[in-house]
Amino acid sequence: MNRFVAPARSLGLKLILVGALAFILWIPCLMIYALVWERSSRADAVRSEIYELAGGEQTISGPVLLVPAIVDTGKTTTLGEPVTRRITVAFTPQTLAINGEVKTSVRKRSIFTATVYDADISLQGRFGPLTPPRIGDGVATYLWKEASLAVKFANETSLKGVRAAPSLTIDGAPLRAAFEPGITIDAGDETAAAPTSGVSAAFPISDPAAGFGFALSLPVSGGGALSLSPVGEETTARLVSDWPHPSFQGARLPDGRTISAKGFTAQWRVPYLARGLPRSFVADAGLYSLDSGKAFGVGFVATDSPYQSVNRALKYALMFVGIVFLTFFLIEATMGGRAHPAQYILLGLAQVVFYLLVLSFAEHIGFETAFIGAASATVFLSGIYAATVFRSVWRGLIAFLAFSGAYCLIYLLMKSEDYALLIGSVAAFGAVALTMTVTRNLDWYGVRADESRDEARERR
């Protein structure tokens, strides 16, 4: 019984055709890449909506003392009256210790989730003697009785996260201060069109040369991230949370941190020269100098999002479709048998649908379970199909083992953010090296086959 062996003359053209099919099947992979981006954008939009309802990404900047002042510019009107302008001067604390206890929870809308939190923020410190800054060549008259104590927030959405009225004590004595939403600031010749986001309370100052201690309790809610600003001349901060996957961000990393499955603890210390803010200054309309480029904190990031992992693997989709096709081709070229281009296409489509299966199931049952299920089904289907095409259980088993190795490699790429490029490049080199080794003795031009036919004709 004669066993069919693929004609050697067709192997070169077959390899080129297989490569072309791999490129064609890369197009559906790019379409899935676009679908992943769309689903990821939708998840981000839902997450932002949940964050906004909870109070948004909070940034706490304060407390600071805001004192109005009338500056005599040294000019006079045509009637001989002096020209003045009204400004607001901000005074920062001499020391500031921030302590926060953060409890997180996960909110769900449809199939999407977002992390929100309740934070109890304690701001303790001391204001020293209030020394006004130099304001050009003008003479300033400070309205100490109209001063206010203010804490700036990130934006108007942040006010939704204030769970209760702040409580304030001065030198250990409770102060029944009526905090109001918003901070109105006189900045130069114009007043801010809209109040700066935050809370403020009237705080008349009888003796600016006398310092005082303060303790401010601020219960807030938010979502996604919590940031703090080092407004004290010497600022220390400590955050304790039950979230086990913190992402420290902002202008400074923690000086010390402890992370475990039960949560994290992080500490910061910012000296005066490192905070980039003078002791007192003329406040701008939005108090941007308090937190712009200075805030630090933590993001409460979710680690179970499937989109980043699937995207990373899709970047190497062409290589993996090529590996699957190459496995088929090597079996065909070295072990006999023959596979039609249509069968290559069906095999490649199974690999393309794998990414779609992982994406769709991971949104419901988690990435790990979705990957194991989709990979097992795809490898099993491809192995059975190879055994059927080549009419050999042994060849099907070889294909099954090769596909299993390829999907283990895909898993490593999906899970390894830092080493994905290294793993992918080594895998590509290994596939090329294996192909060169296995096919090193192939008669690509079919010369030996032609000579055998000529000899057979001569013997006849």
C-alpha positions in Angstrom: 0.0 0.0 0.0 1.5 3.3 -1.1 1.4 6.2 1.4 0.7 9.6 0.0 3.5 12.2 0.4 3.0 15.8 -0.6 5.0 16.6 -3.7 8.2 18.3 -2.9 7.8 20.8 -5.7 4.7 22.3 -4.1 6.2 22.8 -0.6 7.7 26.2 -1.3 4.5 27.6 -2.8 2.5 26.0 0.0 4.6 27.7 2.6 4.1 31.1 0.9 0.4 30.5 0.7 0.2 29.5 4.4 2.0 32.8 5.3 -0.4 34.8 3.2 -3.4 33.1 4.9 -1.9 34.0 8.3 -1.7 37.6 7.3 -5.3 37.5 6.0 -6.6 36.0 9.3 -4.8 38.8 11.1 -7.5 41.2 9.9 -10.2 39.6 12.1 -7.8 39.8 15.0 -7.5 43.6 14.4 -11.3 43.8 14.4 -11.4 42.0 17.8 -8.7 44.5 19.0 -11.1 47.3 18.1 -13.9 45.5 19.9 -11.7 45.2 23.0 -11.0 48.9 22.9 -14.8 49.6 22.6 -15.6 47.4 25.6 -12.8 48.9 27.6 -14.0 52.5 26.8 -17.5 51.5 27.8 -16.2 50.1 31.1 -14.2 53.3 31.7 -17.3 55.4 31.1 -19.4 53.3 33.5 -16.6 53.4 36.1 -16.4 57.2 35.8 -20.1 57.6 36.2 -20.0 55.5 39.4 -17.0 57.5 40.7 -18.8 60.8 40.0 -21.9 59.6 42.0 -19.6 58.7 44.9 -17.7 62.0 44.9 -15.1 61.4 42.2 -11.3 61.2 42.7 -10.8 63.3 45.8 -7.9 65.6 46.3 -7.7 67.2 49.8 -5.7 70.5 50.0 -5.7 72.3 53.3 -6.5 73.7 55.7 -5.3 77.2 54.8 -6.2 80.6 56.2 -7.5 83.1 53.6 -7.3 86.7 54.6 -8.7 89.6 52.4 -6.5 92.6 52.0 -6.9 96.0 50.4 -3.8 97.1 48.6 -3.1 100.8 48.0 -1.5 100.9 44.5 0.0 104.4 45.1 -2.0 105.8 42.3 -4.9 108.3 42.5 -8.0 109.0 40.4 -8.7 112.2 38.6 -10.5 113.3 41.7 -7.5 112.7 43.9 -8.8 109.5 45.5 -6.4 106.6 46.1 -6.6 103.6 43.7 -6.9 100.3 45.7 -7.5 96.7 44.8 -8.8 93.9 46.9 -6.8 90.6 47.0 -6.8 87.4 49.2 -3.7 86.2 50.9 -3.3 82.5 51.8 -1.4 81.4 54.9 -0.2 77.8 55.2 0.2 75.8 58.4 3.5 75.6 60.2 3.0 71.8 60.7 0.4 69.4 59.2 -0.2 65.8 60.0 -2.7 64.0 57.8 -4.2 60.6 58.8 -6.7 58.7 56.8 -8.6 55.5 57.3 -10.0 54.3 54.0 -12.6 51.5 53.6 -13.3 50.4 50.1 -16.2 48.6 48.4 -16.9 47.5 44.9 -20.0 48.8 43.1 -21.4 47.1 40.0 -23.5 48.3 37.1 -24.5 45.7 34.6 -21.3 43.7 34.0 -18.9 46.5 34.9 -17.5 47.3 38.4 -15.8 50.2 40.1 -14.0 50.7 43.4 -15.4 53.4 45.7 -14.3 54.3 49.3 -15.3 56.0 52.5 -12.4 57.9 54.0 -12.1 59.5 57.5 -9.5 62.2 57.1 -7.9 63.8 60.1 -5.9 67.1 59.6 -3.9 68.2 62.6 -1.3 70.8 63.0 -0.4 74.3 64.0 -0.4 77.8 62.4 2.5 79.9 63.6 2.6 83.7 63.6 1.0 85.0 60.4 3.6 86.9 58.4 2.1 88.6 55.3 4.1 88.4 52.0 5.5 91.4 50.2 3.0 92.6 47.6 4.9 94.6 45.0 5.3 98.3 46.0 1.8 98.7 47.4 0.7 99.0 51.0 -1.7 96.4 52.2 -4.4 96.6 54.9 -5.3 93.2 56.1 -8.9 92.5 57.1 -8.2 89.9 59.8 -11.8 89.9 61.0 -12.9 88.7 57.6 -10.5 85.7 57.4 -11.7 82.2 56.7 -10.4 78.7 57.1 -10.7 76.6 53.9 -10.0 73.2 52.6 -9.8 72.9 48.8 -11.2 69.9 46.8 -10.5 68.7 43.3 -13.7 70.0 41.7 -17.4 70.6 42.3 -18.1 66.8 42.1 -16.0 66.3 45.2 -18.6 68.1 47.3 -21.0 65.1 46.7 -18.6 63.0 48.7 -18.8 65.0 51.9 -20.5 62.6 54.2 -20.9 64.9 57.2 -20.1 68.4 58.3 -16.4 68.8 59.3 -15.6 69.1 62.9 -13.0 71.7 64.0 -11.1 72.2 67.3 -8.7 75.1 68.1 -6.2 74.5 70.8 -8.3 71.6 72.0 -11.5 73.6 72.2 -14.4 72.6 69.9 -15.3 75.4 67.5 -18.8 75.6 66.3 -17.8 76.8 62.8 -20.5 76.7 60.1 -18.7 75.4 57.1 -20.1 76.5 53.7 -19.6 74.9 50.3 -17.2 76.7 48.0 -14.3 79.1 48.5 -14.7 82.7 47.2 -11.4 84.4 46.5 -10.6 88.0 45.6 -7.7 87.7 43.1 -6.2 90.9 42.0 -8.8 93.2 40.4 -11.4 90.5 39.9 -13.2 87.9 42.0 -13.4 84.3 40.8 -16.5 84.0 38.6 -17.4 80.8 40.5 -16.4 79.7 44.0 -13.4 77.4 44.2 -14.4 73.9 45.0 -14.0 73.1 48.7 -15.4 74.0 52.1 -14.7 77.1 54.2 -15.8 78.7 57.5 -15.5 82.2 58.8 -12.5 82.4 61.1 -11.9 85.9 62.5 -8.3 86.4 63.7 -7.8 88.7 66.7 -4.0 88.5 67.0 -2.1 87.4 63.8 1.1 87.2 65.8 -0.3 84.4 68.1 -0.1 80.9 66.7 -2.7 78.2 67.4 -3.2 74.5 67.0 -6.0 72.9 65.1 -7.6 69.5 64.5 -10.0 69.1 61.6 -12.0 65.9 61.0 -13.3 65.5 57.4 -15.4 62.4 56.4 -15.4 62.1 52.6 -16.4 59.5 50.0 -15.0 59.1 46.5 -13.9 56.6 43.9 -10.8 55.5 42.1 -8.2 57.6 43.8 -7.5 59.7 46.9 -4.8 62.4 46.9 -3.4 64.8 49.5 -1.5 68.0 49.2 1.5 69.0 51.4 0.3 72.4 52.4 2.1 72.4 55.7 5.6 73.7 56.0 6.3 70.3 57.4 3.8 67.8 56.2 3.4 64.1 57.2 0.7 61.8 55.9 -0.4 58.3 56.7 -3.1 56.3 54.9 -4.5 53.0 56.0 -6.8 51.0 53.8 -8.3 47.5 53.3 -7.5 47.6 49.5 -4.8 45.1 48.7 -3.8 46.5 45.3 -2.8 50.1 45.7 -1.3 52.2 42.9 0.8 55.0 44.5 0.7 58.0 42.3 1.2 61.8 42.2 4.2 64.0 42.9 5.8 61.7 45.5 6.0 58.0 46.3 5.5 56.9 49.9 8.6 57.0 52.2 7.3 53.8 53.7 4.6 51.3 52.8 3.3 47.9 53.8 1.1 45.9 51.4 -0.7 42.6 52.2 -3.8 40.7 51.2 -5.6 42.5 54.0 -4.7 46.0 52.8 -1.9 48.6 52.9 -0.4 51.3 55.1 1.6 54.1 53.5 3.5 57.1 55.0 4.8 60.3 53.4 6.9 63.1 54.7 7.4 66.4 52.8 9.7 69.1 54.2 9.2 72.7 53.5 11.8 73.1 50.7 10.3 70.1 48.8 6.7 71.2 48.8 7.3 74.1 46.3 5.0 76.5 48.1 5.8 79.7 50.1 4.5 80.2 53.7 2.1 82.9 52.5 1.2 84.1 49.0 -1.4 86.0 47.1 -4.1 83.4 46.2 -5.0 82.9 42.6 -8.6 82.6 41.6 -8.7 78.8 41.8 -6.0 78.2 44.5 -4.2 76.1 41.9 -0.8 76.5 43.6 -2.0 74.4 46.5 -2.2 71.1 44.6 -1.1 71.6 41.0 1.9 69.3 40.6 2.2 68.7 44.3 -0.5 66.3 45.3 0.3 62.6 46.1 -1.8 59.7 47.0 -3.1 56.3 45.9 -5.3 54.8 43.2 -7.6 51.9 44.1 -7.0 50.0 40.9 -8.8 46.8 39.9 -6.4 44.0 38.9 -9.1 41.7 37.3 -9.8 43.7 34.2 -9.5 41.4 31.2 -9.0 44.1 28.5 -5.4 44.9 29.1 -4.4 41.2 29.1 -6.4 40.4 25.9 -5.0 43.5 24.2 -1.4 42.4 25.0 -2.0 39.0 23.5 -3.7 40.4 20.4 -0.5 42.3 19.6 1.1 38.9 19.0 -1.9 37.3 17.3 -0.1 37.2 13.9 2.7 35.3 15.4 0.5 32.7 17.1 -1.7 32.1 14.1 1.6 31.7 12.2 2.8 29.1 14.8 -0.4 27.1 14.5 -0.2 27.2 10.6 3.5 26.3 10.9 2.8 23.3 13.0 0.3 22.0 10.4 2.8 22.7 7.6 5.7 20.9 9.3 3.5 17.8 9.9 2.4 17.9 6.3 6.0 18.4 5.0 7.9 15.9 7.2 5.3 13.3 8.1 3.2 13.0 5.1 -0.4 13.8 4.6 -1.9 16.8 3.0 -4.0 19.8 4.2 -6.1 21.9 1.9 -5.8 25.8 2.2 -9.5 25.8 3.3 -8.5 23.6 6.2 -5.8 26.0 7.2 -8.4 28.8 7.2 -10.8 26.9 9.4 -8.0 26.1 11.8 -6.9 29.8 11.9 -10.5 30.9 12.5 -10.6 28.8 15.6 -7.6 30.6 16.9 -9.2 34.0 16.1 -12.5 33.1 17.8 -10.4 32.1 20.9 -9.7 35.8 21.6 -13.4 36.6 21.3 -14.3 33.8 23.7 -11.8 35.0 26.3 -13.0 38.5 26.1 -16.7 37.7 26.3 -16.5 35.2 29.1 -13.9 37.1 31.1 -16.4 40.0 31.5 -18.7 37.5 33.4 -16.6 34.8 35.1 -13.2 36.4 35.4 -10.1 36.2 33.2 -8.4 33.1 34.6 -11.5 30.9 34.3 -12.3 32.3 30.9 -8.8 31.7 29.5 -8.6 28.1 30.8 -12.0 27.3 29.4 -11.5 28.9 26.0 -7.9 27.6 25.6 -8.9 24.1 26.5 -11.8 24.1 24.0 -9.6 25.6 21.2 -6.7 23.2 21.7 -8.9 20.2 22.0 -10.8 21.2 18.8 -7.6 21.9 16.9 -6.0 18.6 18.0 -9.0 16.5 16.9 -9.2 18.5 13.7 -5.5 17.8 13.0 -5.9 14.1 13.6 -8.9 14.0 11.2 -7.1 16.0 8.5 -4.0 13.9 8.6 -5.9 10.7 9.3 -3.5 9.8 12.1 -4.0 9.9 15.9 -0.2 10.2 16.4 0.0 13.3 14.2 -3.1 14.8 15.9 -1.3 14.2 19.3 1.8 16.0 18.1 -0.4 18.9 16.9 -2.3 18.9 20.3 1.0 19.2 22.2 2.3 22.0 20.0 -1.0 23.9 20.3 -0.9 23.4 24.1 2.6 24.9 24.3 1.5 27.9 22.1 -1.4 28.6 24.4 0.7 28.4 27.5 2.9 31.0 25.8 -0.2 33.2 25.1 -1.1 33.0 28.8 2.4 34.2 29.8 2.0 37.1 27.5 -1.4 38.0 28.9 -0.1 38.0 32.4 3.4 39.4 32.0 3.3 43.1 31.5 7.0 43.7 32.0 8.3 40.6 30.1 5.7 40.4 27.3 8.1 41.7 24.6 11.0 39.4 25.8 8.7 36.4 25.9 7.3 37.2 22.4 10.6 37.8 20.8 12.2 34.6 22.2 9.1 32.6 21.1 9.3 34.0 17.6 13.0 33.2 17.3 12.4 29.7 18.7 9.7 29.0 16.1 11.9 30.2 13.2 14.9 28.1 14.6 12.7 25.0 14.9 11.4 25.4 11.4 14.9 25.8 10.0 16.0 22.7 11.8 13.1 20.4 10.8 13.1 21.5 7.2 16.9 21.6 6.7 16.8 18.5 4.5 13.7 19.2 2.5 14.0 19.1 -1.2 12.3 22.5 -1.8 13.0 22.6 -5.6 11.9 18.9 -6.1 15.2 18.0 -7.8 15.5 14.6 -6.1 11.9 13.8 -7.0 12.4 14.7 -10.6 15.5 12.5 -10.7 13.7 9.6 -9.2 10.9 9.8 -11.8 13.5 9.9 -14.6 15.3 6.9 -13.3 11.9 5.1 -13.1 11.2 5.9 -16.7 14.6 4.6 -17.8 14.1 1.3 -16.0 10.8 0.8 -17.8 
